[in-house]
Each structure stands twice: as structure tokens, then as C-alpha cells.
Amino acid sequence: MRTIDAAAFIQNARPNRFHGWLLFWSCFIVLFDMYDLVVYGSVLPILMRAWAIGPVEAGVIGSVGLFGMMIGAICFGFLADRFGRRRMLIASVLIFSLATFGCAFASGPEVFGALRAIAGVGIGGILPNIIAMITDYAPKRTANTMVAIVTCLFSVGGIVAAFAAMGLIPAFGWQSVYWVALIPVLTLPLAARWFFDSPTTLIRRGRIETLRTTLHRLAPTAGDLGIADLYMGSTEATAATAAEPTARDSRQAHPRASLALIFGHGRGLATVMIWIAFFMCLLMVNGVTTWLPNLMMTAGYALDSSLTFMIVLNVGAIVGTLSLGRLADRIGTKRVLVPMFVIAAVSLVLLGVRADIVFLLLFVAVAGACTMGSQNISYAFVSQFYPSSVRSTALGLASGIGRAGAILGPTFGGFLQALELPVQSTFLFFAVPGLIAAAAFACVPLARATTPPRRSDPDQAPRRTVHPTTTTTPTDERASSHD
């Protein structure tokens, strides 16, 4: 019987139709995930008049969605590594789609805010599990690019929400933009066919036939996998065994075991640095995106020009995410992130300098590429830094802690505005978190910390790795980690 290292099999696969459909449905779900989060801004002026609510109440309604996201990211990350990503993705889609759809029938701000909080929990559960799933099944040479494409849908979702509001609200009322939120539920039977549990989870639970079926869909020309002995390479299996001594005898990983893997084996300092970087980056991103139009108007630019800056910022984010993802596949994710965060800080400082409009738009585009673009690539870095068995947990924790920074970002900007500082000084303060994020990522080692195979464990004995393009090719390599 031949043996197959499932991790190496997946990483060495050639991109094909399987990866295309996986990417399509991931992008589709993330688009509506972000649509449901940001569409509130499109109906806010109408709701403030209809329900006679002030700016404070409106801000609270907006914030509860972000708090829900923080809770959802952390909780669904843990639950996915324990019960499987497929179940948690389905649950997250149902929660955010139905709760957002329910906002159309809210009778007042209290019910509306409660539904937004519930929707936020589902929204927060999507991204960590989508990125973890893509990392599990993407070829090594295209993993960063695939994650970058998915995270670009953040900006696309915001654009779709704006156009939907422009087209639907005048004809059907503000409730109509929330009817759109039902689309993910209606398409869930199709999308769920492309939601997969991690190979590590499938092997740990003894669901070998499910993994064989998935690998055959991933590489249909690889030959008959029906009699193959599937296993995970030493990077995944040994670390999981060291941190989860009862994993082979149980169907579920304990949360404490997940934390042991996240902080153990030399990852403790790196994990803290990643959390600091996420917190600082999202504080910077959300603060800038919230206050950029106001700051540019304070600097003497017209409202139309200030809104143009926002469009250019988001276009820069999309272009930057795709470009940085491709570059990260070539030279390594960390080698991209550290200098890009430094450039982000410099570009924000330059925004405070009075310059010709062409140069200013260029600075804004660079700021979008290096702030939001770098943040998007950070998800790819985290997903590759940790073993598959705790990937959703690690992403959920980083995303949840980063979301706390996102909540504080607008408040931080408001505090700076209240001090009546010069515009140049405000942008300088926004640049500081970017430098801290760069320093934090610089402290993270290039490769994932792993545990060497234990000689006494027969399951860790050297095995033959079968590549998806052949049936008998031996190799001594294991699934290598990304930078």
C-alpha cells in the first residue's frame, strides 16, 4: 500500500478547477459578509430621521456590530478547530445572513441594534475559517495570492453596498438593501459543497474516506487514492501530538490544547507580537478610513475631493492587496509585511503635507495599498504560521484582538480631533501604529516553530510522499512552512 502525505499532496498540486470553485465561493461569501457589515452606513441618515436618534445612539448601533465581530471571530475560531470548519462556516452564514435580513423588519433602534450585534457574531466567524480553509487546500506557490484575492472582497463588498443603496433605496425604501442579505442563505446549498474541514481534523476523526474524496476532487489525475494510507507530514502531526496527547483517542480537540499549540513550541513571543501587530494595524486602518474625509476638508479641500480620496484609498487597497499577495508568494510574507507597514506610516505622514492634488492622490493610493493591503496579507501570514489543527483558532484570536483595535480607531481619531491638533500632527499620530506593527512583525521568526519528530513514535517514521501529478514519486521532503 502506498502512503500519501496529505499536506505535501495539497501543497504540490497544480491550480485547477477545484481551486477556482473554492476561491469563487469563498469570495462570494466574504463579499456578502462585508456587505452586511457596511450597508448600515448607507441607511444611517434615513434611520436617524425616521427613528429620531442622535449621533451617539447611531454610533452605538454601529459599534455593536463590531463587538459582535470580535466575539464571533474568537468563538468560531475555537469551535471550528474543535467541531470542524465546515459546520462553523455554515452556522456563520446562517447567522449573519438571517440576522441582517431581519434588520429590514426592525421596528426601532433597539431591535435593529440587537440584530446587528447578532449579525456581527456571524460576520466575525467567516473570515478566520475561510482563510484557514483556503490555506489548507491551496497550492503552496499560490496560497498568498488566493488569500489576497479573498480579502480584496472587503473593499468590493463596500462598493457593492454603496451601489445597492443608490439603486434600491429610492425605489423600494431602506429596507430593500437588507433584503439582499438573504442571498447567501439561498445559495448556501451550493456554497456548502465547497466548505471543507481541515485534513488534520479529518484524519484525527478517522474520516479518511472524506479526505480521499476531497483529494480526488483536488487532483483527479493523481490516480486511485482508494487504497492509499493518508497521513499528515511531521510539521502538522508531531506538533498536534505534542500538544494534544489524547487527540488520537478523541474526536474533538480541547481548547486548552489549542492554546498550548498557539503559545507552545517557541510560538509564545511570536503570538503576542502578531496580536500587537493586528491591534495596531486595524486601529490605524479604521481610524484613517473613518476620519480621512473630515481631515482633508479641515486641510482645505472640498467635500467632493475628500470623497474622491476615500475612493482612491479603497482602489489602492485592492491593487495593493493583489500585488502584495503575488509578491509574498515569491519572496515570503514577512519580507513583504515589515517594509510595507513602514511605507504605510511614511505615506500617512505625507498626507499631512500640503501638495499638488496629483501627488496627494498618489500618497492616498499608496496609503491604501500599504495599510489595508498589508492588513489583508497579514491574515495569510497568520494562517501559514500555525499548524492546521489550530489555524482557525489562531486566526480567530488575531482577528478578534485586531477588531478591538478597529473599535478604538475611530475613537482615537475623535480624541485627536477634539485636541484641535494640526492636520499634520493628526496624520503623524495615525502613522505611529503602523511603525509599531512593523516592529512587531519584525520580531516574529520567518518560519513556524515546530517540534522535531519523536523517534519512538512509529507514526512519525519516514514515509514516502506522493505528489498529485504522479503515483510513485518518493521524496524526503515534508510540507515546508511559509515565511
N, C-alpha and C positions, 0 to 999 in steps of 0.2 A: 504494500500500500504506500503510495506517495504521500508526503506531508507538505502542507502549504502554510507558510507564514502569511496569515490574512492581512496583517498590516503592510508587509512588503508587497504583497499581491496588489493591494489597492494603490499604494504609492507609485508603483511602477506601471500602472495601467495607462493606456493611451486615452486621452479625452475622446469621448464618443457620445452617442445619443443619450445614454444613461445620464451622463454628467450634464448634458444640455437640459433634459427634463428636470433633473434635480435642481439645477440653477434657476430654471424658469419658475417653478412652483415656489422656491424659496424667495425669489424676488417678488412674486405676486403677493405672497403673504406679508412680507416686510413692507411693501408699498401700502397695503391697507392698514397695517399696523401703525405706520406713521401717519397715514391719512386720518385715522380715528383720533390720534393724539392732537394734531394741529388744526383740525377743522373747527375746533372751538373758537379760534381766533377770528374766523370768518363770520361767525354768527354773533360774536360778543357785542358789537354795537346795538344789534337788534334786540338781544336779550336784556341788555341794560335798560333800554327804553321800555320794553314790554313788561318787565318784572320790577321796574323802578329800583334797580340795585346800583350801588355806587362802585367806585373803583376798588375799594377794599374787598367788598364781597366778591366782585368779579375776579380779583386776584386770588382769593382763597379757592374759588371754584377751579381756577386754572392750576393751582398748586396741588390740590388733592389728587389730580391725575398723575402728577409727578411722584407724589408719595406712594401712590398705588404701584407705579412702575418700579420703584425701589424695592418695595415688598415683593412684588411678583418676580423680579429678576433673581433675588436671593432665594426665595422659597422654591420656585420652579426649577432653579438650578440644582438645588439639593434633591428635589423629588425626581428629577429626570435621571440622575445618576443612580437613584435607588429603584425606581419603578420603570425606567425606560423613557427615552426621549420622545418616541412616537406618541405615547399616551399623553405626555405633558404638552406636546405641541397641539394635539387635537383639543385638549382641555383649554389651552390658552386661546386658541382661535375661537372656540365656542364662547368663552367668557368675554373677550374684548369685542367680538362682533355683535353678540346679542345685547350686551350692556350698552354699547354705543347706539345700536338700533333703538333701544329703549329710550334713549335721550330724546328722541323725536316725540315721545308721548308724555314727557315730564310736565307736570302741572305747575311747577315752581322751582326756584333755585335750590331748595333743599333736596328734592328728589333728583334734580339734574346733577347736582354735585355728588350725591351718593352713587349715581350710576357712572359718573366719570371716574370716581375712585375705584369702583369695581372693574370698569374697563381698563384702568391703568394697571391693575394686577395682571390681567391677561396680556396687555401690551408688553409689560416688562418680562413676561415669561417667554416671549417669542425669540428675541434676538440671541440670548445665550445659547438656546438649544438649536436654532437654525445654524449659527456659526459653528457650533460644536459638531453638528451633523455633517456639514459641508467639509470641515477639516477631516472628519473620519473617513469620508468617501471620495475626496478629491485627490487626483494625482499630485505627487509632491511638487512637480515643476509648475503647476498652475494653481496651487492652493491659495496663495495670497491674492492672485488675480480674481479668483472666484469669490472670495470673501469681500474683496473691494467692490466688485460688481453689486453684490447684495447690499452692502452698506450704502452704496450710491442711491439706493431706493429711498433712503431717508429724505434726501432733498427732492427726489421725484415725487414722493408722497405729499410733500408740502405744496409743490407746484400743482399737482392734481387737485388737491383740496381747494386751492385758490380758484382754479378754472371751474371746478364743480360748483362752487359758491356763486361765481359770476353767471353761470348758465342756469342753475336750478332755482336759486332763491327768488329772483324776480318773477319767475313763472309759477312756482309751487310753494313758496314760503320757506322759512329757515329750516323747517322740519325735514325738507326733502334731502338736504345734504347728509342727514343721518339715516335716511332710507338706504343710501348707498352702502352703508356699513354691513348690510345683510349679505352682500355678495360673497364674502369669504365663507359664510356658513353654507350657502347654496352650492358652492364649488368644493366644499370640504371632502365629499366622497372621492373626487378626482385628486385633490391635493394630497390626501392622506395616503394614497398609493406611493407617494414619494417622500414619506416620512419614515425614517429608519432608526432603529436602535443601534447603538454602537456595537462593533464586532466584539469588543471586550465583554459587554453585557450579554450578548447572545451566547458566547462561549461559556461564560460563568454560569448562565442559567441552563445550559445544556440544549439550547435551541440551535443545534448545529445545522439542521435542515433549512431553517430560515436563513441562516448565514450563507449556506451553499446556494440557495435560490437567489439571494441578493448578489453574490459574487458572480453568478452566471449571467445575471442581468447586466452587471457592470462590465464583464468581459466575456461575451457569448462565444468568442473564438478560442477560448483558453482550453477547450477540451472538456472531457467528462469530469466533473467535480464530485460525482455521487459517491465515490469510494475514497475520496481524499480525507486525510486526517488534518483537520484545521486547527491551528493554534495561533496565538499572538506572540510576536517577537519578544525578546528578553526585555526591551525597554518598557513595554507595557506590562507584560505578565509578571516580571520579577518585582517591579515596584508595587503592583497591586497585591502580590502575595505578601510582601514585606509589611505593608500597611494594613492588609485585610486578611489576617490569618485564618479566618473562618469563611472566606469568600467561596471556597470550593464546596463547602458543606451547606451553604445557604443560598437562597435565591435573591437576596437583597443585601446591598452594601449599607453598612451603618453610617450615619452622618459623621460620627466621630472618626471613623476610618477615612472618610473623605477628607476631613480636616487634617488628619495625620499625613495623608499624601500631599496635601497642598503646602503644609508647613515643614514636612519632614524631608529627609534626603537632600539637605542643603538648599531647600527652597524657601526657608523662613524669611530671610532678609529680602530675597527677590520678590516674594509675595507682598510684603509690606511696601516695597518700592513701587510695585505695579499698582497697588491701591492708591498710593500717593499720587502717582502719575495720572491715573484715571480721574481722581478727585479734582486735581488742579486743571487738567485739560478741559473737563466738562464745565468747571466753574468759568474758565476763560471763554469757551465756546458760547455757552448760554448767556453769559454777561455781554459779550460783544454783539451777538445776534439780537439781543433784546434792546440794547441801547445805541447801536450804530446809527440808525436814522436820526435819533434825537441829538446825538453828539455832533453829527455832521451839520444839522441845522443850527446848532449852537455855534459851530465854527463859521457859519455864514453862508452855507449852501442852501438852495431852495429845497422844498419838500420833494419835488419830482426828482431832483438829483439824489437826495437822500434815499429814496426808494430804489433808484437805479443802483445805488451802492449795495443794497440788500440782494438784488438780483445777481449782480456781478459776484458778490460773496458766495452765493449758492452755486453759481455756474463754476466758479473757481474750485469749490468743494468737490463737485462732480468730476471735473477734469483732473484735479489733484488726486482724488481717491483712486481713479483708474490708473493714472500714471505711476503713482507711488506703489500700488499693488503689483504692477508689472515689474517695477524696479526692485521691489522686495523679493520677488521670485528669482531675480538674477543675483543680487548681492547679499540678501539676508534682511530680515525685517528690522532688527535693531540698528543696523547700519543706515537704514533709511530714517527711522524714527528720531534718533537723537539730533542729527543736524536739522531735520525739518522742524522740530519744535523750537530750536534756536532761531531759525529763519522766521518762524511764526512770530516770535517775540519781537524780532527786528522790524518786521513788516507792520506790526501794530504800533510800534513807536513812530514809524514813518507816517502813519495815518494822521498823527497829530501835527505834522509839518504842513504848512500852507504851501501847496504846489499846484502846478497846472493840472487841470481835470484829467487829462490823459494819463499822467503819471500817477495821480491819485487812484484812478480806476485800476491801474496795474497793481498798485500796492494792495488794494482791496482784494483783487483776484488772488494774489499771492497769499494774502492772509487767509482767505477761504480755503485755498489748497493746503496750506500748512497747518491750519488749526483744525478744521473739520475733517480734512483729508487725513491728517496724521491720526486723529482720534479714531477714524474708521479703520485704519490699518492696525491700530493698537489691538483691536479685537482679534485680528489674525495672529498677532504676536502671542497673546494670551492663550489662544486655542491651541497653539503649537508648543507652548512651553510646558504644559501639563499633560499627563497620561490621559488616554481616552476615558478611563474609568472614573475620572473626576473632572473631566473637561467642562461639562455643563455647570458643575458646582463652582469651579474656578471662574468661569465667565460670568456666572450669576452674581458672585460676590464682588468681582471687579466692577461689573456694570451697576450693581446696587450702590456701592460706595461712590462710584462716579456720579450716579444720579443724585446723591446728596450734594455734591458739588454743583450739579446743574440747578438744583433748587436754590442754592445760595448765590449763584452767579448773578441773576437779576437784582437780588437784594444788595449784593456787593456793589453793583453798578449804581443802584439808587443811593447808597450811602455816599459814594464818591460824588454823585451829582448834588447831594444835599450839602456837601462841603464847599460847593461852588468853586471847585478847582478849575484851572485852565484845562482846555480840551487836551492839550499835550500831556499834562500830568495824569489825566484820567486814562489815556491810552497807555501811558507808561506803567501805571498800576496794573492794567489788564495784561501787560506783557510779562509781568513777574511770574504768574503761574505757569506760563509756557517755559520759562527757564527752569523752574523747579521740576516740571515734568521731564524736561530733557535730562536734568541731573539724576532724577530717579531712575529713568530707563537706562542711563549710563551705568548704574550700579547693578543692573541685572545681568547675570552671565549670559554669554552668547548661546550656549546650549542648555537644554533641560538637564536638571540634576537627576541622575538615575542611580540605581543600585546595581552593582555587578551581579551576574548570575551566581547563585549558590551552587557549588559543585556537588553538594549532597542531594540536591533536588533533581530526580531523574527527569522531571518535566522540563528542566532547563538545559538538558543536554543539547549539543549542537545538532541541528536538523537541516534538512535541505529546504531551500526556499524556491518555490516555483513561481516564475513570473507569468503574468497573464497572457503574454504573447507566445509562450511555449508550454511544453508539458513536462520537460525533464531537465531544465537548466538548473544546475546546482550553483550555489553561491554561499560564501561565508558571511555575507553582509546581513546585518539586521536593519530594521526600519530606522533610518537615521533621523535625528531631530533637526528642526529648522533653527536658523539663527533667531 
